Amino acid sequence: VLESRETHHAEMGKESLATDLETIAADVLILAQSDEFKGGVELAELRDKFLVFSKQRRFYDQVRFLDAAGMEAVRVNFNGGKPAIVPDSLLQDKSKRYYFGETIAMAGGEVYISDLDLNIEQGRIEQPLKPVLRVGTPVFGEGDDMIGVVLVNYLGARTIGRFDEALASSAGEAHLLNGDGFWLRGPRAEDEWGFMFGNKRSFAAAYPEAWR
């Protein structure tokens, strides 16, 4: 009975994650099909559209359009609940970032989803800690020419919170792990995000039989 109940709780936790991923994927696909990409990119209109989108959704830390060379052409920052368009002078070259390379190589209709990790600004882990997923899809203009990518930084704290709620009635402790067995969520906060800080403690090392 216990095994059955806890298996059900684990499935609920998994479903909470899957539901969020489906929502994010649908959002980036819709943004990539915006009319502003047809017949030449209308940047002014695109900025306004991304700003309205950020205000309505409220769970994306950044909403961006990067051109085919990896340069940010439009970026809206959530700013802790006060979304704003980033001035052109502050837009950055992201051509060397892994998420751009992964996304630009995809076919139309495909969606790139990064690992869940912590946001880094100016080469440092942002404080307070900000879990993020980077999700993107390529953008095609008229004639099916690749013109860039749409990328969003999803605020992962929302997903982790929904995961906690889904497993709140579990009789045990909820563990959310990445593919290498490191804690993203666990009973002890000091064990979380160890892979970002060079911390070798992991669920995989502590509980090898359960990890297998």
Backbone bond lengths (Angstrom), bond angles and torsions (degrees), N, CA, C in turn:
res aa  C-N    CA-C-N  psi(-1)  N-CA   C-N-CA  omega(-1)  CA-C   N-CA-C  phi
1 V - - - 1.469 - - 1.525 110.43 -
2 L 1.328 115.45 -43.72 1.471 120.02 179.51 1.524 110.69 -62.64
3 E 1.334 115.64 -44.26 1.463 119.01 -179.52 1.529 111.16 -62.17
4 S 1.312 116.24 -42.24 1.457 120.61 179.87 1.520 111.26 -62.96
5 R 1.344 115.74 -44.40 1.460 119.88 -178.38 1.522 111.86 -65.24
6 E 1.322 116.32 -43.35 1.465 119.76 -177.30 1.529 111.79 -73.36
7 T 1.335 116.59 -31.42 1.464 119.19 173.45 1.526 109.94 -62.58
8 H 1.316 115.67 -40.08 1.475 120.33 177.33 1.525 110.66 -62.08
9 H 1.331 116.72 -42.59 1.468 119.67 178.88 1.530 110.58 -63.06
10 A 1.328 117.04 -42.29 1.459 120.21 179.19 1.528 110.78 -61.97
11 E 1.323 116.52 -39.57 1.467 120.33 177.46 1.528 110.79 -64.19
12 M 1.322 116.52 -38.52 1.466 119.94 177.35 1.520 110.65 -62.51
13 G 1.333 117.02 -41.38 1.462 120.50 176.80 1.508 111.78 -61.69
14 K 1.336 116.04 -42.42 1.467 120.60 178.88 1.524 110.97 -63.91
15 E 1.324 116.71 -42.85 1.454 120.71 -179.04 1.527 111.74 -64.67
16 S 1.328 117.15 -34.20 1.465 119.58 178.30 1.518 110.57 -63.16
17 L 1.334 116.91 -36.21 1.464 121.16 177.89 1.525 110.77 -71.46
18 A 1.335 116.22 -44.16 1.464 120.41 -177.76 1.523 111.40 -62.52
19 T 1.327 116.22 -39.06 1.462 120.17 179.94 1.522 111.27 -62.89
20 D 1.321 116.66 -42.87 1.464 120.09 178.78 1.529 111.11 -64.04
21 L 1.325 117.41 -42.58 1.457 120.92 -178.91 1.529 111.25 -63.76
22 E 1.319 116.43 -38.51 1.466 119.69 178.08 1.526 110.98 -63.91
23 T 1.324 116.88 -39.98 1.462 121.50 179.16 1.525 111.28 -63.76
24 I 1.335 116.07 -45.83 1.471 120.44 -178.45 1.527 110.34 -64.83
25 A 1.336 116.60 -44.74 1.458 120.49 -179.87 1.522 110.88 -59.89
26 A 1.328 116.81 -42.39 1.467 120.52 178.82 1.523 110.70 -63.46
27 D 1.324 117.20 -38.81 1.466 121.07 -178.90 1.526 111.33 -62.94
28 V 1.340 117.45 -47.23 1.471 118.56 -176.68 1.533 110.95 -68.59
29 L 1.320 117.09 -33.30 1.466 119.42 177.72 1.524 111.01 -66.77
30 I 1.327 116.71 -38.25 1.464 120.57 177.38 1.534 110.18 -65.99
31 L 1.334 117.33 -45.05 1.458 120.59 179.60 1.532 111.30 -61.42
32 A 1.329 116.31 -38.27 1.469 120.29 -177.63 1.525 112.35 -68.30
33 Q 1.323 117.09 -17.67 1.455 120.99 179.85 1.535 112.47 -100.34
34 S 1.325 116.30 16.24 1.462 121.06 -178.75 1.533 111.16 -61.08
35 D 1.312 115.13 145.27 1.465 120.89 179.50 1.525 111.74 -60.52
36 E 1.336 116.06 -25.22 1.465 120.37 -177.55 1.532 112.85 -65.05
37 F 1.335 117.52 -13.24 1.462 121.12 178.67 1.527 112.52 -92.85
38 K 1.306 117.44 -3.23 1.452 120.94 -177.08 1.533 110.39 -91.94
39 G 1.322 116.14 132.27 1.456 119.93 177.54 1.507 114.33 67.48
40 G 1.348 117.14 34.60 1.462 120.48 -176.79 1.506 109.97 100.32
41 V 1.328 116.76 137.89 1.467 120.70 -174.48 1.526 110.41 -74.72
42 E 1.324 116.57 122.17 1.462 122.50 176.54 1.524 108.13 -91.80
43 L 1.341 117.28 90.77 1.460 121.42 -171.00 1.525 112.68 -65.11
44 A 1.324 118.01 -39.93 1.459 120.08 -178.17 1.525 110.65 -61.53
45 E 1.335 115.56 -46.39 1.460 119.83 179.30 1.529 111.31 -67.32
46 L 1.344 115.69 -35.41 1.464 120.11 -179.77 1.529 110.78 -66.57
47 R 1.327 117.30 -40.04 1.465 120.59 176.85 1.524 110.48 -58.53
48 D 1.334 115.86 -46.19 1.463 119.74 -179.09 1.521 111.30 -64.06
49 K 1.330 116.40 -39.87 1.458 119.95 -179.18 1.524 110.76 -65.87
50 F 1.331 117.06 -44.11 1.461 120.70 179.48 1.525 110.93 -65.27
51 L 1.320 117.21 -35.02 1.466 120.57 178.62 1.522 110.57 -65.39
52 V 1.323 116.95 -46.50 1.462 120.72 178.17 1.524 110.46 -61.61
53 F 1.322 116.39 -42.16 1.462 121.47 178.89 1.521 110.93 -60.19
54 S 1.331 117.06 -45.65 1.466 121.29 179.99 1.526 111.09 -62.65
55 K 1.317 116.85 -41.05 1.468 120.63 179.57 1.522 111.81 -65.35
56 Q 1.315 116.42 -36.41 1.458 120.23 -177.84 1.521 112.51 -77.76
57 R 1.320 116.47 -43.03 1.462 119.94 -175.82 1.530 112.47 -76.21
58 R 1.330 116.87 -49.25 1.459 122.90 173.69 1.534 114.31 67.65
59 F 1.324 118.03 14.46 1.461 118.08 174.60 1.530 111.86 -130.53
60 Y 1.343 116.04 21.19 1.458 120.51 173.56 1.527 109.10 -116.25
61 D 1.325 116.20 121.16 1.458 120.70 -179.89 1.523 111.11 -70.38
62 Q 1.340 116.47 -34.61 1.460 121.80 177.30 1.528 109.36 -142.00
63 V 1.314 116.00 143.42 1.462 122.59 172.26 1.524 105.86 -128.02
64 R 1.342 117.16 122.66 1.464 119.53 -170.83 1.524 112.81 -137.36
65 F 1.332 114.17 151.49 1.460 121.63 163.80 1.509 107.33 -119.10
66 L 1.328 116.82 122.52 1.453 123.25 176.38 1.523 108.64 -107.85
67 D 1.327 116.83 136.72 1.459 118.86 178.87 1.530 110.16 -73.30
68 A 1.326 116.49 177.89 1.461 120.85 -173.91 1.524 113.27 -65.07
69 A 1.340 117.47 -16.45 1.461 121.56 177.78 1.524 112.36 -91.85
70 G 1.340 117.64 -3.18 1.458 121.34 178.44 1.515 114.99 93.20
71 M 1.316 117.59 9.63 1.460 121.87 178.92 1.526 110.01 -89.62
72 E 1.325 116.15 133.22 1.465 119.27 175.62 1.527 109.06 -64.11
73 A 1.321 116.27 124.38 1.459 121.28 176.75 1.523 110.81 -103.51
74 V 1.327 116.50 -32.39 1.470 123.23 176.11 1.516 107.39 -141.07
75 R 1.328 115.19 134.23 1.468 119.63 176.55 1.517 108.78 -146.33
76 V 1.332 115.00 130.52 1.464 121.61 174.08 1.520 107.50 -118.61
77 N 1.325 116.68 125.58 1.464 122.69 176.52 1.525 109.78 -99.55
78 F 1.323 116.32 138.88 1.462 121.42 -178.97 1.528 111.81 -71.63
79 N 1.323 116.93 -33.79 1.471 122.67 175.61 1.525 112.72 55.11
80 G 1.337 115.46 44.05 1.455 119.33 175.89 1.510 114.83 62.89
81 G 1.319 117.06 28.28 1.462 120.82 177.75 1.516 114.41 111.59
82 K 1.343 116.28 2.43 1.460 121.21 178.32 1.536 108.89 -126.52
83 P 1.341 116.55 74.06 1.465 120.31 -175.35 1.524 112.50 -57.40
84 A 1.334 114.93 142.89 1.459 120.14 -179.63 1.525 109.28 -150.92
85 I 1.336 114.96 148.48 1.456 121.64 176.06 1.530 108.87 -77.74
86 V 1.325 116.64 131.04 1.465 121.20 179.55 1.527 108.68 -79.32
87 P 1.349 117.82 130.04 1.471 120.53 179.42 1.527 111.58 -60.23
88 D 1.319 115.69 152.08 1.461 120.96 -179.13 1.527 112.02 -55.90
89 S 1.326 116.61 -34.62 1.464 120.54 -177.00 1.527 112.81 -66.15
90 L 1.340 117.22 -17.75 1.463 121.12 -178.05 1.526 112.61 -105.41
91 L 1.322 117.54 1.47 1.459 120.10 177.66 1.527 109.42 -71.15
92 Q 1.340 116.47 148.77 1.459 121.21 -170.60 1.528 112.26 -122.78
93 D 1.325 114.06 156.87 1.462 122.24 174.65 1.531 108.06 -83.39
94 K 1.324 117.19 117.43 1.465 121.93 -179.50 1.530 111.47 -112.81
95 S 1.325 116.88 19.91 1.461 120.59 -174.80 1.522 112.72 -62.08
96 K 1.335 118.42 -25.73 1.462 121.27 -177.78 1.528 112.42 -93.15
97 R 1.316 117.73 -4.63 1.463 119.42 -178.14 1.522 110.48 -78.16
98 Y 1.330 114.72 140.75 1.461 119.84 -173.72 1.522 112.64 -58.83
99 Y 1.322 117.33 -36.38 1.464 119.26 -175.30 1.532 111.72 -69.64
100 F 1.335 117.30 -29.64 1.462 118.99 175.86 1.522 110.21 -69.58
101 G 1.320 116.95 -47.15 1.458 120.61 -179.89 1.519 112.74 -59.34
102 E 1.330 116.26 -40.63 1.467 120.66 179.59 1.530 110.53 -66.76
103 T 1.317 116.63 -41.33 1.459 120.06 -174.72 1.521 112.38 -74.65
104 I 1.332 117.50 -42.88 1.458 120.90 -176.07 1.532 111.38 -65.41
105 A 1.348 116.96 -21.74 1.466 121.00 -178.60 1.529 112.65 -84.64
106 M 1.319 117.55 -3.01 1.457 120.49 -175.34 1.526 112.00 -86.33
107 A 1.317 114.18 161.62 1.456 120.63 176.40 1.525 109.44 -86.64
108 G 1.320 115.64 163.99 1.450 119.80 178.07 1.519 111.98 -58.86
109 G 1.320 116.53 135.19 1.458 121.38 -179.48 1.515 114.31 89.58
110 E 1.353 117.02 -9.45 1.466 119.98 176.43 1.528 109.41 -88.65
111 V 1.334 115.84 150.61 1.455 121.50 -177.21 1.527 109.81 -125.50
112 Y 1.319 116.25 129.74 1.465 122.17 175.72 1.528 109.00 -93.26
113 I 1.329 116.04 132.43 1.467 121.69 175.95 1.516 107.66 -127.19
114 S 1.324 116.76 121.50 1.460 121.35 -178.49 1.524 110.76 -77.90
115 D 1.328 115.28 172.65 1.459 119.83 166.87 1.535 108.44 -64.38
116 L 1.321 115.53 155.89 1.464 120.64 172.50 1.519 107.97 -82.20
117 D 1.341 115.99 117.19 1.458 119.42 177.85 1.526 109.56 -142.38
118 L 1.312 116.79 -163.89 1.466 120.86 -176.52 1.520 110.20 -101.98
119 N 1.318 115.75 143.34 1.458 120.31 -179.43 1.521 110.67 -67.98
120 I 1.339 114.42 140.57 1.463 121.55 178.54 1.521 108.52 -121.06
121 E 1.313 116.80 128.03 1.455 122.74 175.99 1.519 109.07 -124.44
122 Q 1.336 115.34 131.43 1.464 121.53 -179.31 1.531 111.81 54.14
123 G 1.324 116.32 36.45 1.459 120.69 175.86 1.509 115.36 80.97
124 R 1.346 118.29 5.25 1.462 121.22 -178.71 1.521 110.52 -127.28
125 I 1.344 115.26 148.05 1.460 120.17 176.23 1.517 109.09 -65.67
126 E 1.326 115.62 124.85 1.462 120.55 -175.98 1.531 110.78 -67.02
127 Q 1.318 115.49 139.19 1.468 122.79 176.79 1.527 109.97 -117.27
128 P 1.328 120.61 137.63 1.468 124.46 -7.63 1.513 111.60 -62.63
129 L 1.322 115.69 161.05 1.458 121.15 -174.50 1.525 110.81 -56.35
130 K 1.336 115.26 136.18 1.464 120.53 -178.01 1.533 108.99 -128.86
131 P 1.342 117.48 94.49 1.468 119.68 176.21 1.524 110.74 -64.24
132 V 1.336 116.40 136.51 1.463 120.27 -179.27 1.522 110.98 -140.18
133 L 1.324 114.11 149.68 1.456 123.45 165.81 1.522 106.76 -113.86
134 R 1.321 117.40 134.26 1.456 120.89 175.78 1.529 107.92 -103.61
135 V 1.302 115.47 119.82 1.465 120.71 -173.92 1.523 108.43 -125.55
136 G 1.328 116.85 132.16 1.455 119.32 -176.12 1.515 113.03 -148.83
137 T 1.310 114.74 166.15 1.453 122.03 175.80 1.527 108.30 -151.74
138 P 1.343 118.25 148.16 1.467 120.30 179.58 1.524 111.39 -70.78
139 V 1.333 114.37 154.60 1.468 121.51 179.53 1.524 108.78 -117.35
140 F 1.325 115.25 134.68 1.454 120.83 179.63 1.524 109.39 -120.29
141 G 1.328 115.82 137.06 1.451 120.95 176.90 1.518 110.63 -92.06
142 E 1.311 115.42 -159.70 1.460 119.61 177.82 1.529 109.92 -66.42
143 G 1.333 115.70 143.24 1.451 119.97 -177.53 1.510 113.10 77.48
144 D 1.338 116.90 13.36 1.463 122.95 178.76 1.525 112.58 60.20
145 D 1.327 117.22 30.74 1.460 120.79 175.12 1.528 109.88 -81.55
146 M 1.338 116.62 131.97 1.460 121.11 176.10 1.533 109.13 -68.48
147 I 1.320 116.68 122.43 1.465 119.35 -178.59 1.526 113.09 -117.21
148 G 1.329 117.79 -6.00 1.456 119.56 178.82 1.508 111.87 154.17
149 V 1.331 115.62 -158.91 1.466 120.64 -179.87 1.527 109.57 -139.65
150 V 1.323 115.30 149.60 1.463 121.98 168.00 1.525 107.26 -98.76
151 L 1.322 116.23 131.62 1.458 121.84 179.74 1.528 109.74 -132.50
152 V 1.322 115.63 138.71 1.461 120.06 172.69 1.524 108.69 -125.78
153 N 1.317 115.23 145.65 1.456 121.79 170.38 1.525 106.82 -103.11
154 Y 1.322 115.23 108.24 1.458 121.01 -176.77 1.522 109.19 -86.64
155 L 1.330 116.71 134.28 1.458 121.88 -179.63 1.528 109.47 -75.05
156 G 1.334 115.53 101.87 1.456 121.32 -172.95 1.516 114.79 -67.18
157 A 1.337 118.24 -17.37 1.462 119.74 178.73 1.523 110.60 -59.55
158 R 1.326 117.20 -30.63 1.464 121.24 178.65 1.527 110.49 -64.79
159 T 1.324 116.54 -45.20 1.458 120.78 178.69 1.523 111.57 -65.69
160 I 1.330 116.39 -41.90 1.466 119.80 179.23 1.527 110.14 -64.00
161 G 1.321 117.09 -38.43 1.458 120.59 177.37 1.519 112.02 -63.63
162 R 1.332 116.39 -41.09 1.463 120.66 178.34 1.525 110.55 -67.75
163 F 1.322 116.72 -34.93 1.465 121.45 174.86 1.532 110.19 -62.37
164 D 1.333 116.87 -45.32 1.467 121.22 178.40 1.532 111.07 -59.36
165 E 1.332 115.95 -43.59 1.460 120.30 -179.82 1.521 111.37 -63.68
166 A 1.328 116.42 -40.58 1.462 120.68 -177.72 1.522 111.98 -64.19
167 L 1.341 116.43 -30.16 1.457 120.12 -177.59 1.530 112.89 -107.76
168 A 1.327 116.97 14.03 1.470 120.65 -175.97 1.521 112.21 -61.53
169 S 1.328 117.98 -32.26 1.467 120.60 -177.16 1.520 112.97 -92.02
170 S 1.335 116.82 6.45 1.461 120.32 177.90 1.522 110.66 -66.20
171 A 1.323 115.68 146.96 1.465 120.01 178.44 1.523 111.57 -77.86
172 G 1.312 117.55 -14.01 1.458 121.10 -176.77 1.512 112.65 -114.42
173 E 1.329 115.23 -159.91 1.459 122.10 179.67 1.523 109.23 -100.82
174 A 1.317 116.57 136.50 1.460 121.37 179.80 1.529 109.76 -88.40
175 H 1.320 115.79 131.71 1.461 122.26 176.92 1.522 108.41 -123.74
176 L 1.320 116.45 126.05 1.460 121.84 173.20 1.519 106.64 -113.06
177 L 1.339 116.41 120.47 1.457 121.51 -171.69 1.520 111.18 -120.60
178 N 1.322 115.79 153.98 1.467 118.08 172.04 1.530 109.19 -88.96
179 G 1.320 116.86 -178.19 1.454 120.88 -174.60 1.518 114.57 -65.85
180 D 1.335 117.54 -15.96 1.460 121.42 178.45 1.521 112.46 -99.82
181 G 1.330 116.74 5.64 1.453 120.14 176.37 1.516 115.44 85.41
182 F 1.339 117.41 14.39 1.462 121.00 175.58 1.524 110.07 -89.66
183 W 1.321 115.19 147.21 1.450 120.38 -179.51 1.528 112.58 -72.24
184 L 1.326 116.65 128.61 1.456 122.75 164.73 1.530 108.85 -96.90
185 R 1.336 114.25 -30.58 1.462 121.86 175.36 1.513 106.61 -147.31
186 G 1.316 116.19 132.59 1.456 119.82 -179.19 1.507 111.64 -158.81
187 P 1.319 116.97 178.85 1.467 121.04 -177.71 1.524 113.84 -63.91
188 R 1.358 116.41 -27.64 1.467 119.81 -177.93 1.531 109.55 -119.35
189 A 1.326 115.36 120.53 1.466 120.34 -176.71 1.524 112.06 -59.84
190 E 1.335 117.19 -31.97 1.472 119.86 -177.28 1.527 112.22 -69.06
191 D 1.330 117.97 -15.69 1.454 120.76 177.98 1.524 112.61 -88.66
192 E 1.319 117.56 -13.47 1.465 121.06 -174.39 1.528 111.34 -77.44
193 W 1.342 115.79 144.94 1.466 124.10 176.84 1.531 112.78 61.14
194 G 1.343 115.88 28.42 1.462 119.32 -177.91 1.517 113.23 -57.59
195 F 1.329 116.94 -33.99 1.470 120.75 -178.51 1.521 112.18 -66.54
196 M 1.330 117.39 -20.48 1.462 120.69 178.30 1.530 111.96 -81.93
197 F 1.329 115.80 -23.00 1.467 120.56 -174.92 1.528 112.57 -111.62
198 G 1.332 117.66 8.35 1.462 119.49 -177.83 1.514 113.33 75.00
199 N 1.346 116.77 17.71 1.458 122.34 178.66 1.529 108.79 -82.49
200 K 1.297 117.49 123.55 1.462 121.49 -174.92 1.527 113.30 -83.36
201 R 1.338 118.33 -9.47 1.457 119.80 -179.84 1.528 109.79 -67.86
202 S 1.313 115.22 131.98 1.455 119.67 179.46 1.519 109.82 -149.74
203 F 1.315 115.77 159.04 1.458 120.64 174.75 1.521 109.73 -62.14
204 A 1.334 115.97 -38.90 1.461 120.44 -178.50 1.520 111.68 -60.10
205 A 1.333 116.49 -37.44 1.466 120.50 179.61 1.520 111.63 -79.69
206 A 1.332 117.15 -37.05 1.461 121.20 -176.46 1.530 112.59 -76.06
207 Y 1.348 115.83 -33.61 1.467 120.55 -176.93 1.528 110.10 -133.21
208 P 1.319 116.99 67.54 1.472 120.23 -173.52 1.522 113.89 -59.10
209 E 1.332 118.18 -36.65 1.464 119.61 -178.69 1.530 110.24 -68.27
210 A 1.328 117.23 -43.72 1.467 120.92 178.72 1.536 109.48 -65.57
211 W 1.332 117.10 -37.44 1.470 120.53 -178.96 1.528 110.35 -65.69
212 R 1.317 117.17 -41.38 1.465 120.28 176.94 1.520 110.58 -62.23
